[in-house]
Amino acid sequence: MSELLTTSLLPNVIGGQRVLSPSLRTLPVTEPMTGEIIAVVPLSGADELDAAVNAAREAQVEWGRTPLKDRVQVLFRMKTLVEAEQDHLAEIITRENGKTRAESLGSVLRAVECLEFAASLPQIATGEVLEVSRGVECKTMRYPLGVTGVITPFNFPFMVPLWMIPMALGLGNAVILKPSEQTPLSAIEIARLLEASGLPPGVFSVVNGDREIVEAMCDHPGISAIGFVGSTRVARKVYERGVAAGKRIRALGGAKNPLVVVPDADPEMTAANVVASVTGCAGQRCMAASVLLAVGDVDHILALIKEKMEALVLGTDMGAIISQVAYERITGYLDRAEAGGAQLLLDGRNASLDEAPEGGLFLGASIIDHASPEHETSCDEIFGPTLTVIRCDTLDEAIAIENDNPYGNAAAIYTSSGGTAQYFIDRVEAGMVGVNIGVPVPREPFAFGGWNASSFGGGDITGPSAIDFWTRTKKITTKWSDRYRSNWMS
């Protein structure tokens, strides 16, 4: 088991070797809970990506010819290792990301689910065979794409890479991972675990870097496909640039997920769930609720939400903000809302830091009430523990406001009525919908993926449609005898 790195220059992983980057550009990796520098990440150049691609090309040939049943044994073994080391991995995630320990552990266990699903590929990634005429058979076979890329964000540094890496590897591809430069430690752990699980050298690489590497991956002729998770602004650019270079791109962007609360909602369950959705991971996740569409008189539920948010202990119940830049961006929205006369029902800038670790970037939960649908806090993905409340007279008005926003990741309704829930499900424009669930992330084999400006490239990033993304299909027609001449085909 590896030890946490401290103030060391992190290596890239190329051809199965830990390779120190020659780049003179580096960034400190800061622990959000304490402000301590725990590592230094290199901002690699295009030459290092070339080296990773060349190693991956060579290694992928044999890996792609390895039977699927044998390839997934690596994933079985990795699943066992991750389960055995879950506490160690959760510690690394908490240190580099600032999540609470429970949140970090939950993300590790979600990654285990993805490994389990990918390990089942021999049962689900099957071709089709049909006798189309007497003596004539048509069938399909799946083949890997070759060298592929995965680009991931800071907020789930272990889980999100494992949305994609096990499927891409299991289907015979080589993978180059570019992790967030803010949270690169988990990527080194993923490389270590894959190596320990028996993955051949070169099939998986880690190239640390920033925008330069992302653009180089989009342009590189040796990379056939890229899976990306990040902001909508960058997802759109990756999609457009990658497609222009002839690649397959599946890019997930951001969101502005609404929660609709109607008067017949269960107050206690609704309040607890809304608070968990808004403040989990300090609001730094694309599935976090950030707008509450309050239909009719639900003030009693809002009062409960405020009460539960006020009771959260920073550093224990809610983690830290990833960086000073992110902290200032979030508080900037609160500053402008207050200056513009918005009603701050709860101001996270005033939250107690008495029990939080010293030096950390902590911000309490905030509630902005009586906002208009056009207000910036109603429209922008703030990516922090803020809840904007928009008052609505009817459910149809709430649905119209939700459907008018450009995103389509998730939406949820809180109600005790099955009819109301189904009415909402049928009309809301979102790829993932919750009923009394504020973070409606489906479990495998149900796939993760949104609609509209939350997703580029079509399909989902996990689940069965990922099989199609990471493979190409060959159609074979065979005939072995002329004895059965009966129609044009035979």
Secondary structure by P-SEA (a helix, b strand, c coil): ccccccccbbbbbcccccccccccbbbbbccccccccccccccccaaaaaaaaaaaaaaaaaaaaccccccaaaaaaaaaaaaaaaaaaaaaaaaaccccaaaaaaaaaaaaaaaaaaaacccccbbbbbccccccccbbbbbbccbbbbbbccccccccccccaaaaaaabbbbbbbcccccaaaaaaaaaaaaaaccccccbbbbbbcaaaaaaaaccccccbbbbbccaaaaaaaaaaaaaabbbbbbbbbbbbbbbbcccccaaaaaaaaaaaacccccccccccccccccccaaaaaaaaaaaaaaccccccbbbcccaaaaaaaaaaaaaaaaaccccccccccccccccccccccccbbbbcccccccccccccccccbbbbbbbccaaaaaaaaaacccccbbbbbcccaaaaaaaaacccccbbbcccccccccccccccccccccccccccccaaaaaaabbbbbbbbbccccccccccc
